[in-house]
Amino acid sequence: MKKFANLLLLSAMLLAFNTAQAHGNTKPEHGGLIQIDGDMSLELVVGKDGAELYVVDDDDELPSDGLSGKLTITSKGAKSEALLKPAGGNKFEAKGVKIPAGSKVIASVILKDKASKVSASFATGNP
């Protein structure tokens, strides 16, 4: 019985440690797809009139002002790019871009130091 209690305590400690070490938010705040890059969470929202990208740094919104980025879209073997423009708060927009279902999208954001970059790869739903 003592071994079982020790095993149970050790398991609980390991689970608590894992939870404490997790970085980035994995829950979509805007109904999009989430990917994590280090402490950063990127959420891609695909719409009829374009796409939006939201960036969160260790649970704090990363202001988009002064940052730049792009989306690289691969669909049916064809590749295209769309610039991400700051749109207030932690939001970027790529107006007019079409992202068909089944596409692979790589979102890249260049940070204020102009040398650091955060990026993530997304797979949109099946066609």
NUGUPA-871850 format. One record per atom (N, C-alpha, C): residue in three letters; atom name; x, y, z. Coordinates in steps of 0.001 Angstrom, whole numbers. Atoms other than C-alpha are relative to their C-alpha. Example, Ala and Ser with C-alpha at 12.3 -4.5 7.8 and 13.67 -1.06 7.14 Angstrom:
2
ala / N / 890 / -1190 / 0 $
ala / CA / 12300 / -4500 / 7800 $
ala / C / 900 / 1200 / 0 $
ser / N / -820 / -1190 / -60 $
ser / CA / 13670 / -1060 / 7140 $
ser / C / -770 / 1090 / 730 $
//
This chain:
127
met / N / 818 / -1189 / 0 $
met / CA / 0 / 0 / 0 $
met / C / 862 / 1254 / 0 $
lys / N / -889 / -1164 / -71 $
lys / CA / 2878 / 2367 / 797 $
lys / C / 613 / 286 / -1382 $
lys / N / -550 / -192 / 1343 $
lys / CA / 4370 / 1788 / -2674 $
lys / C / -1024 / 683 / -910 $
phe / N / 1063 / -581 / 802 $
phe / CA / 1027 / 2636 / -4273 $
phe / C / -165 / 1488 / 321 $
ala / N / 142 / -1399 / -419 $
ala / CA / 744 / 5862 / -2245 $
ala / C / 1169 / 831 / -520 $
asn / N / -1176 / -717 / 512 $
asn / CA / 4297 / 6872 / -3202 $
asn / C / -83 / 183 / -1512 $
leu / N / 141 / -87 / 1453 $
leu / CA / 3614 / 6111 / -6865 $
leu / C / -1056 / 1044 / -373 $
leu / N / 1047 / -972 / 244 $
leu / CA / 425 / 8151 / -6745 $
leu / C / 503 / 1422 / 244 $
leu / N / -561 / -1309 / -313 $
leu / CA / 2228 / 11080 / -5123 $
leu / C / 995 / 435 / -1075 $
leu / N / -978 / -306 / 1046 $
leu / CA / 5059 / 10923 / -7682 $
leu / C / -705 / 364 / -1304 $
ser / N / 751 / -295 / 1226 $
ser / CA / 2564 / 10841 / -10562 $
ser / C / -632 / 1381 / 68 $
ala / N / 622 / -1318 / -158 $
ala / CA / 720 / 13866 / -9193 $
ala / C / 1040 / 1109 / -115 $
met / N / -1062 / -1004 / 72 $
met / CA / 4007 / 15768 / -8815 $
met / C / 460 / 196 / -1443 $
leu / N / -432 / -100 / 1400 $
leu / CA / 5041 / 14969 / -12396 $
leu / C / -1034 / 740 / -839 $
leu / N / 1047 / -710 / 740 $
leu / CA / 1697 / 16141 / -13761 $
leu / C / 3 / 1480 / 332 $
ala / N / -40 / -1414 / -404 $
ala / CA / 1908 / 19361 / -11762 $
ala / C / 1208 / 692 / -604 $
phe / N / -1214 / -578 / 577 $
phe / CA / 5468 / 19968 / -12981 $
phe / C / -190 / 247 / -1480 $
asn / N / 239 / -168 / 1434 $
asn / CA / 4469 / 19421 / -16617 $
asn / C / -906 / 1184 / -277 $
thr / N / 933 / -1097 / 194 $
thr / CA / 1577 / 21849 / -16338 $
thr / C / 694 / 1330 / 249 $
ala / N / -683 / -1250 / -330 $
ala / CA / 3769 / 24504 / -14754 $
ala / C / 1012 / 383 / -1073 $
gln / N / -1027 / -269 / 998 $
gln / CA / 6325 / 24200 / -17559 $
gln / C / -577 / 337 / -1375 $
ala / N / 602 / -273 / 1309 $
ala / CA / 3846 / 24640 / -20431 $
ala / C / 80 / 1491 / -320 $
his / N / -74 / -1389 / 453 $
his / CA / 4265 / 27848 / -22461 $
his / C / -1000 / 207 / -1115 $
gly / N / 910 / -342 / 1078 $
gly / CA / 1833 / 29584 / -24718 $
gly / C / -1408 / -514 / 245 $
asn / N / 1401 / 355 / -137 $
asn / CA / -1915 / 29439 / -24881 $
asn / C / -388 / -938 / -1134 $
thr / N / 390 / 956 / 1034 $
thr / CA / -3319 / 26425 / -26723 $
thr / C / -1493 / 62 / -294 $
lys / N / 1441 / -148 / 200 $
lys / CA / -6941 / 27599 / -26637 $
lys / C / -253 / 1170 / -953 $
pro / N / 287 / -1101 / 936 $
pro / CA / -8142 / 29623 / -29664 $
pro / C / -895 / 1064 / 643 $
glu / N / 784 / -1114 / -541 $
glu / CA / -9416 / 33048 / -28587 $
glu / C / -902 / 619 / -1063 $
his / N / 724 / -636 / 1099 $
his / CA / -10753 / 34013 / -32030 $
his / C / -583 / -1025 / -980 $
gly / N / 583 / 1041 / 840 $
gly / CA / -11986 / 30687 / -33430 $
gly / C / 917 / -536 / -1081 $
gly / N / -943 / 428 / 1026 $
gly / CA / -8819 / 29960 / -35399 $
gly / C / 793 / -1230 / 387 $
leu / N / -931 / 1095 / -251 $
leu / CA / -5979 / 27468 / -35445 $
leu / C / 1171 / 532 / 813 $
ile / N / -1087 / -431 / -892 $
ile / CA / -3269 / 27679 / -32744 $
ile / C / 1244 / -838 / -238 $
gln / N / -1303 / 661 / -18 $
gln / CA / 418 / 26839 / -32972 $
gln / C / 886 / 750 / 989 $
ile / N / -901 / -558 / -1007 $
ile / CA / 3168 / 27439 / -30418 $
ile / C / 1421 / 31 / -553 $
asp / N / -1428 / -119 / 314 $
asp / CA / 6713 / 28702 / -31036 $
asp / C / 672 / 558 / 1254 $
gly / N / -613 / -413 / -1263 $
gly / CA / 8590 / 28791 / -27721 $
gly / C / -1067 / 505 / 957 $
asp / N / 978 / -617 / -903 $
asp / CA / 6672 / 31164 / -25424 $
asp / C / -1135 / 678 / -760 $
met / N / 976 / -715 / 825 $
met / CA / 4629 / 32543 / -28324 $
met / C / -1088 / -933 / -510 $
ser / N / 1142 / 681 / 607 $
ser / CA / 1169 / 31436 / -29416 $
ser / C / -418 / 818 / -1216 $
leu / N / 490 / -653 / 1207 $
leu / CA / 52 / 32231 / -32952 $
leu / C / -1333 / -629 / -353 $
glu / N / 1323 / 479 / 380 $
glu / CA / -3600 / 31970 / -33923 $
glu / C / -342 / 537 / -1384 $
leu / N / 368 / -352 / 1371 $
leu / CA / -4526 / 31962 / -37607 $
leu / C / -1508 / -162 / -161 $
val / N / 1436 / 18 / 267 $
val / CA / -8117 / 32864 / -38488 $
val / C / -173 / 259 / -1497 $
val / N / 219 / -111 / 1446 $
val / CA / -9059 / 32256 / -42126 $
val / C / -1446 / 403 / -233 $
gly / N / 1342 / -485 / 321 $
gly / CA / -12027 / 34206 / -43470 $
gly / C / -201 / 121 / -1489 $
lys / N / 331 / -156 / 1419 $
lys / CA / -13748 / 34879 / -46773 $
lys / C / 775 / 1142 / -639 $
asp / N / -649 / -1205 / 539 $
asp / CA / -12060 / 38272 / -47188 $
asp / C / 1474 / 111 / 366 $
gly / N / -1402 / -49 / -371 $
gly / CA / -8595 / 37359 / -45950 $
gly / C / 287 / -845 / 1218 $
ala / N / -419 / 752 / -1179 $
ala / CA / -6802 / 36116 / -42885 $
ala / C / 456 / 966 / 1083 $
glu / N / -479 / -750 / -1150 $
glu / CA / -5971 / 37363 / -39422 $
glu / C / 953 / -886 / 775 $
leu / N / -943 / 718 / -851 $
leu / CA / -3086 / 36392 / -37172 $
leu / C / 91 / 761 / 1315 $
tyr / N / -110 / -570 / -1340 $
tyr / CA / -3023 / 37001 / -33428 $
tyr / C / 1222 / -617 / 671 $
val / N / -1232 / 478 / -638 $
val / CA / 247 / 36747 / -31465 $
val / C / -60 / 307 / 1494 $
val / N / -25 / -122 / -1453 $
val / CA / 479 / 36151 / -27727 $
val / C / 1367 / -473 / 483 $
asp / N / -1314 / 314 / -550 $
asp / CA / 3798 / 36180 / -25852 $
asp / C / -154 / -347 / 1468 $
asp / N / 74 / 470 / -1384 $
asp / CA / 3681 / 34073 / -22683 $
asp / C / -1243 / 557 / 703 $
asp / N / 1317 / -411 / -498 $
asp / CA / -28 / 34871 / -22110 $
asp / C / -259 / 1499 / -35 $
asp / N / 220 / -1429 / 174 $
asp / CA / 388 / 38601 / -22896 $
asp / C / -76 / 304 / -1488 $
glu / N / 109 / -377 / 1403 $
glu / CA / -781 / 40097 / -26184 $
glu / C / 1257 / 732 / -442 $
leu / N / -1163 / -664 / 573 $
leu / CA / 2179 / 41115 / -28354 $
leu / C / -514 / 1068 / -964 $
pro / N / 503 / -1058 / 893 $
pro / CA / 1350 / 44532 / -29892 $
pro / C / 579 / -138 / -1407 $
ser / N / -429 / 175 / 1391 $
ser / CA / 1484 / 44327 / -33689 $
ser / C / 669 / 1247 / -570 $
asp / N / -612 / -1238 / 498 $
asp / CA / 2530 / 47983 / -34147 $
asp / C / 1518 / -126 / -21 $
gly / N / -1446 / 48 / 141 $
gly / CA / 6094 / 48200 / -35426 $
gly / C / 546 / -1359 / -400 $
leu / N / -427 / 1334 / 423 $
leu / CA / 6185 / 44519 / -36409 $
leu / C / -432 / -228 / -1441 $
ser / N / 397 / 351 / 1363 $
ser / CA / 5956 / 42960 / -39845 $
ser / C / -73 / -1507 / -107 $
gly / N / 116 / 1441 / 176 $
gly / CA / 5109 / 39550 / -41159 $
gly / C / -553 / -364 / -1353 $
lys / N / 565 / 489 / 1259 $
lys / CA / 3911 / 37394 / -43992 $
lys / C / -579 / -1391 / 206 $
leu / N / 536 / 1346 / 88 $
leu / CA / 1912 / 34303 / -44784 $
leu / C / 519 / -622 / -1284 $
thr / N / -387 / 769 / 1182 $
thr / CA / 3275 / 31691 / -47157 $
thr / C / -1003 / -1141 / -108 $
ile / N / 1098 / 942 / 187 $
ile / CA / 444 / 29594 / -48549 $
ile / C / 367 / -983 / -1102 $
thr / N / -217 / 1041 / 995 $
thr / CA / 920 / 26284 / -50329 $
thr / C / -1303 / -762 / -162 $
ser / N / 1257 / 674 / 298 $
ser / CA / -2158 / 24866 / -52023 $
ser / C / 113 / -693 / -1348 $
lys / N / -57 / 806 / 1230 $
lys / CA / -2204 / 22081 / -54612 $
lys / C / 1319 / 219 / -749 $
gly / N / -1327 / -150 / 591 $
gly / CA / 1533 / 22550 / -55199 $
gly / C / 386 / 1414 / -371 $
ala / N / -296 / -1400 / 327 $
ala / CA / 1276 / 26293 / -55862 $
ala / C / 257 / 776 / 1285 $
lys / N / -382 / -788 / -1160 $
lys / CA / 2926 / 28734 / -53471 $
lys / C / -289 / 1468 / -252 $
ser / N / 222 / -1441 / 93 $
ser / CA / 1878 / 32318 / -52772 $
ser / C / 322 / 623 / 1353 $
glu / N / -307 / -721 / -1231 $
glu / CA / 2679 / 34979 / -50191 $
glu / C / -957 / 1178 / 156 $
ala / N / 830 / -1159 / -319 $
ala / CA / 641 / 37668 / -48462 $
ala / C / 635 / 712 / 1182 $
leu / N / -560 / -779 / -1099 $
leu / CA / 1934 / 40483 / -46274 $
leu / C / -1002 / 110 / 1130 $
leu / N / 801 / -216 / -1192 $
leu / CA / 648 / 40744 / -42726 $
leu / C / 195 / 1441 / 448 $
lys / N / -60 / -1408 / -418 $
lys / CA / -188 / 44309 / -41700 $
lys / C / -524 / 117 / 1430 $
pro / N / 507 / -234 / -1356 $
pro / CA / -557 / 45475 / -38075 $
pro / C / -1424 / 560 / -62 $
ala / N / 1408 / -407 / 23 $
ala / CA / -4250 / 45928 / -37270 $
ala / C / -506 / 332 / 1409 $
gly / N / 381 / -369 / -1362 $
gly / CA / -4248 / 47113 / -33647 $
gly / C / 79 / -1172 / 955 $
gly / N / -151 / 1065 / -988 $
gly / CA / -3672 / 45173 / -30470 $
gly / C / 1042 / -998 / -439 $
asn / N / -931 / 1061 / 404 $
asn / CA / -2008 / 41844 / -31172 $
asn / C / -410 / -630 / -1331 $
lys / N / 580 / 515 / 1241 $
lys / CA / -3750 / 41446 / -34526 $
lys / C / 751 / 479 / -1240 $
phe / N / -517 / -286 / 1335 $
phe / CA / -2310 / 41285 / -38044 $
phe / C / -1086 / -388 / -994 $
glu / N / 952 / 334 / 1051 $
glu / CA / -4375 / 41233 / -41232 $
glu / C / 713 / -188 / -1330 $
ala / N / -396 / 179 / 1399 $
ala / CA / -3794 / 39934 / -44732 $
ala / C / -1302 / 45 / -782 $
lys / N / 1287 / -179 / 689 $
lys / CA / -6788 / 41378 / -46578 $
lys / C / 90 / -505 / -1437 $
gly / N / 103 / 441 / 1376 $
gly / CA / -7888 / 39788 / -49815 $
gly / C / 672 / -1324 / -317 $
val / N / -679 / 1270 / 270 $
val / CA / -5789 / 36643 / -49470 $
val / C / -1021 / -1133 / 50 $
lys / N / 866 / 1176 / 45 $
lys / CA / -7544 / 33401 / -50386 $
lys / C / 808 / -1205 / 480 $
ile / N / -660 / 1193 / -530 $
ile / CA / -6605 / 30318 / -48363 $
ile / C / -989 / -1156 / -121 $
pro / N / 925 / 1119 / 195 $
pro / CA / -8374 / 27237 / -49735 $
pro / C / 162 / -1065 / 1083 $
ala / N / -73 / 1131 / -925 $
ala / CA / -9223 / 24328 / -47456 $
ala / C / 1046 / -988 / -518 $
gly / N / -1050 / 944 / 365 $
gly / CA / -6389 / 21799 / -47434 $
gly / C / 1353 / 644 / -249 $
ser / N / -1262 / -723 / 207 $
ser / CA / -3678 / 24467 / -47661 $
ser / C / 920 / -143 / 1198 $
lys / N / -994 / -119 / -1057 $
lys / CA / -475 / 24620 / -45659 $
lys / C / 376 / 1482 / 52 $
val / N / -296 / -1420 / -170 $
val / CA / 163 / 28096 / -44244 $
val / C / 1122 / 158 / 1015 $
ile / N / -1073 / -342 / -932 $
ile / CA / 3388 / 29324 / -42684 $
ile / C / -125 / 1485 / 291 $
ala / N / 84 / -1390 / -450 $
ala / CA / 3011 / 32518 / -40664 $
ala / C / 1324 / 366 / 637 $
ser / N / -1267 / -483 / -548 $
ser / CA / 6186 / 34495 / -39910 $
ser / C / -172 / 1449 / 419 $
val / N / 53 / -1368 / -510 $
val / CA / 6411 / 37638 / -37778 $
val / C / 1400 / 401 / 424 $
ile / N / -1316 / -531 / -366 $
ile / CA / 9583 / 39711 / -37512 $
ile / C / -208 / 979 / 1150 $
leu / N / 166 / -795 / -1213 $
leu / CA / 9942 / 41255 / -34065 $
leu / C / 702 / 1349 / -117 $
lys / N / -485 / -1383 / 56 $
lys / CA / 10939 / 44839 / -33229 $
lys / C / 1506 / 121 / -186 $
asp / N / -1453 / -93 / 154 $
asp / CA / 14668 / 44071 / -33079 $
asp / C / 438 / -269 / -1438 $
lys / N / -207 / 256 / 1433 $
lys / CA / 14375 / 43209 / -36824 $
lys / C / 881 / -1221 / -278 $
ala / N / -825 / 1186 / 181 $
ala / CA / 16501 / 40105 / -36219 $
ala / C / -722 / -1262 / 467 $
ser / N / 718 / 1151 / -547 $
ser / CA / 14206 / 37827 / -34215 $
ser / C / -1288 / -228 / -778 $
lys / N / 1194 / 355 / 756 $
lys / CA / 11376 / 35967 / -35878 $
lys / C / -739 / -1105 / 747 $
val / N / 844 / 1068 / -517 $
val / CA / 8496 / 33865 / -34642 $
val / C / -802 / -531 / -1181 $
ser / N / 739 / 562 / 1128 $
ser / CA / 6817 / 31451 / -37034 $
ser / C / -711 / -1275 / 419 $
ala / N / 769 / 1214 / -246 $
ala / CA / 4344 / 28614 / -37152 $
ala / C / -585 / -504 / -1310 $
ser / N / 568 / 643 / 1177 $
ser / CA / 2975 / 26178 / -39687 $
ser / C / -1398 / -508 / 345 $
phe / N / 1387 / 380 / -215 $
phe / CA / -769 / 25578 / -39997 $
phe / C / -476 / -859 / -1173 $
ala / N / 652 / 782 / 1050 $
ala / CA / -2730 / 22977 / -41945 $
ala / C / -1485 / 285 / 97 $
thr / N / 1422 / -314 / -16 $
thr / CA / -6195 / 24201 / -42886 $
thr / C / -782 / -1290 / -254 $
gly / N / 852 / 1188 / 128 $
gly / CA / -9110 / 21743 / -42976 $
gly / C / 42 / -613 / -1378 $
asn / N / 35 / 733 / 1268 $
asn / CA / -9561 / 19160 / -45712 $
asn / C / -930 / 685 / -1002 $
pro / N / 844 / -602 / 1035 $
pro / CA / -10967 / 20365 / -49045 $
pro / C / -1338 / -683 / -120 $
//
